[in-house]
């Protein structure tokens, strides 16, 4: 396997696709899928963006790039099952792409099946070249040092560069709460979950937009760097695999920060799962994180019908 393919595999890990065989790492352009119910958030465009939004398949799941118009897609539970809780779902992809299927739609459907209204946030991304070969080169260049021991992604340092994503999240919270009655949502029980880059976005929201008062946050295989915790920081559920090539073996400063601030936190470290396992990598205990989170939400009183 050549050096470029190694880079593409590392990039694929960040997109949230579950690797099966090496050749699946190829990025294959695809037609834009239907996104029924997607609502434009009207947060503006992306500075320097020239290429149109484009979709591609990798490891058999749908992904998108060059997102310059943020949207929110509701996945609502059966009214008979609705608990009143809600969650905004932020897929990952290194801010160059979004793993819409593996870390967006599938996760949202899982929440809705358990009575939690879920809203997939297609947030704005960094511009990438229109051509697929050039895009692949850009991805490879960005992730060439992925997982390096001295490569440390710090949420507090990232906030300044995530103004678009934070604005999109603000708009998402506002939209969900403005239509709470229609969507059978309790405005006080709206949380946020994110995967990889989406986990970074989730943390940025908690740190830079505390006025949103999310009922909970859930960074899944995100940065474990220590942060300065706001006094009223939301309860946090976090999950990571110990063989994650990007964020494992760098300590658990994020968890320590929440504990030192006396804020509620639950953390699950799985032996295997790698990075980008979505709802869980088959054959590993990482498949248990979603059930564990639902139990955590339940015992925290966030699923109690009111």
N, C-alpha and C positions, 0 to 999 in steps of 0.2 A: 504494500500500500504506500503510495507516494506521500510526500510531505503535504501537498495541497489537500489530499483526501483526509489526512489527519486533521488539518485545520477545519475542513468541512464537517467532520464528525464532531469536533469540539463545538463548532457553531450550532450544529444540530442539537446538541445537548442543551444549549441555551434556549432553543426555540420551544423546548418542551415536547419534542417528538420522542417516541419510544423506539430506540434502535432495534432492528431485527437482524438485518444483514447489511454489510457495508455498502452495497450498491444503492440501498434505499436512501442514502444520504444525498443523492442527486436531487436538485431543486428543479421541479418540472412545472412550467407555467400552466395555469388552468384558468378557466373562465370564472369570473366572480360569481360566487354562489348567491342564491337568494338569501336575504337577511330579513325575513318577515318581522315586522314590528320594530325595526331599528329606527331610533329617533335621533335626528341631528341635534347636537348640543349647542350649536351656534357659538362656539368659542373662538372662531377665527381660523386662519390657515396656519401655514408653517413658513417661516422666513427662509428664503432660498430654495423653496420647493419648486421644481419644474416638471418632474416626471409624475404621471398619474398614478393613482392607487393601483396596485397590481397584486394578483393572487397567485400562489404556487402551492404545489404539493410536495411534502418531504416526509419520508417514513409513512406515507399513506394518510397524512392528515393535512387539512387545509390551513394555510397561513397567508398573511397579507403583509404588504410593505408600502412605503410611501403614503401612509395615512396622513392626510392633511385636513380631513373633516372628521371630528370626533363624533361618535354615536353611542347610544346606549340601547341595548336590546333586552327587553323584559322576558323573563321566563317565570311565569306565575304558577303557583300551586293550585291544585283543585281547591275551590273555596271550602270544601268540607274538611280539608287537611290544613288549611292556612293557619299558621301560628301567630302571624302578625310580625314576625321577625323578617328582616330583609338583609341582603348582602350585595355589595357591588364587587364584581369579579374583574380583576385586572390580569390579563394574560401576560406572559413574558416573551422575550425575544431580543434582549440586548438593546432595546430602543431602536433597532433597525428593522424589526419585523414583529409580528404578533402571532402567537400560536393560538389562533381563534378556536380551533376545534378541540385540541387536547386540553388546553388550560382555560378555555372560555365556555363554549357551548356545553361540553360534556359535564363540566363542573357545575354549571348553572342548572342543568337538568337534574343532576343528583341532589342539589339543594331543594329544588322545586318538588321533587318526589318526596322529600321529607318535610314539606310544609313551609319551607323558607322561600320567600320571593327572592329571585336572583336576577341581577342586571349586569350583563356583560358590557364592560367599558372598552370600546375600541378607541384608545387614546391616540393622540398625534405622535408621530415618529420623526426621527431624523431623516432628511432626504437621502435617497440612495440613487445610483445610476439607473436609468430606464432599462438598459440591457441586462439580461440575466447573467452572462459571463462577467460583466463588470461588477454586478451586484455580488456575485460569488467571491470575486477578488476582494471587494470591500469588506465582506463578512470575514474572510480568511485573515485579512490584515488586522482587523479589530480584535479577533480572538486568538491571535498568534501566541499571546502570553497568558491565555486563559488558564487559571489554576496554578500559575507560578507562585511559589511561596511568598514572594515579596509583592504580589499583586493583591492589593487590598482595597475593596470598594467600601467606602464609608458613607452611610446615608446622609450624615450632616454635611459632608463635602459635596454630595450629589445634588442637594436641594437647589442650589443656585442655577443648575443647568436643567432643572425639571419644571420650569415655570409653566410650560404648555400642559404637561401632564397633571400638574397640581390644579391648574385652572379647569381642566377637563373633569377632574374628580370633584371639584367644587360644584360644577354645573350638574354632575350626575347626582350628588347628594341633594341639591336643590330641586331637581326634577322629581326624584323619588318622593321627597317629602311634600312637594306641591301636589302630587297626585296620590297621596297616601290613602285617602278614603276610597278612591276608585280601585286602587291595587290591593286593598285590604292590608295595608302596612301600618305599623305603629311607628310614627316619626322618631320616637326615642329609641327604637331598636333596629337602627340601620347600621350595619357594620361594613367592613371592607376586607377582602382577601386578595392576595396577589402572589404570583409565581415568578421567581427569579427577578427579572427587571420589573415585573408587576409587584413583586414584594418590595422592591426598592421604592416604587411609586407609592405603595401603601404606607411605608415608613415615612416617606417625605410628607405625605398628607398628615400623618399623626404629629410630625415634628413642626411643620410649617403652616398648617391650617387647623390648629387646635379648636378654633371656633366651630368647626363642623361637628365636633363631639361625636365621633363614631362610637357606636355601642360596644364595638370590639374591633380588633384588627387581627389579621392572620397572615403573617409573612411565611410563605411556604418555599422552602429551599432558596432563601435569600441571604443577604449579607448578615453575618453574625457580629459585625463590628459594634463596639460600645457606642452609646449615644447619650446625650443629655436629655433626660426624660422629663417632659412637662409634668407639673404637679398633679394635674388631673388626667394623666395619660390613660387611654382606654385599656381594658383588659386585653391581653395578648395571648394568642395560641400560635405556636411556631412548630415547624417540622423540618427535619433535615436528615439526609442519609450520611452515614459516616464515611461512605466512599464517594461522596460528592466531589468531583474534580475541581470545583470552583470555590466552594465555601467551607468545606470540611478542613480539619487540621489547622484552623486559625483561631481556636478558642471560641468562647461563647460569651463575648462581651455584651452582646445585646440582651441576653437573658440575665446576666449579672446586673446590668443597668436597671432593668425592670424590678429585680428583686431589691436592689439597694434603695430604689425609690418607693418601695412598699406598694407597688402596683401589682394587680393580679396577673399571673403569667403561668402558662402551661407549655412545656417543651417536650417534644418527642424526637429522639435521635434513633434512627433506624440503622441497623447494621449494613444493609444493602439497599440499593435503589438508584444510586448514581444521581444525576441531575436531570431535571425535566421529566420526572415520573408521573406528573399529572395526578390522576386519582390513585396511582400506585403502580409499581412495576410488578407484573405477575411473577410469582415464584419468590417474592420477598415479603417481609413484614410491612414494607412501606404501603401495602394495600390497606393497612389498618388506620391510616391517619384520618380519613374522612369520618369513619365511625367514631373515632376518638374525639374529633372536633364536635360532632353532633352531641355526643354525651356531655362534653364540656359546656356547650351552649345550653343544654338542657339543665344540667345541675347548677348553672349560673343564673337560672331563672329567665333566660332570654327566649325560651321557646314556650313559655307559659302563656296561654291564651288569656287575653284581657278584654 
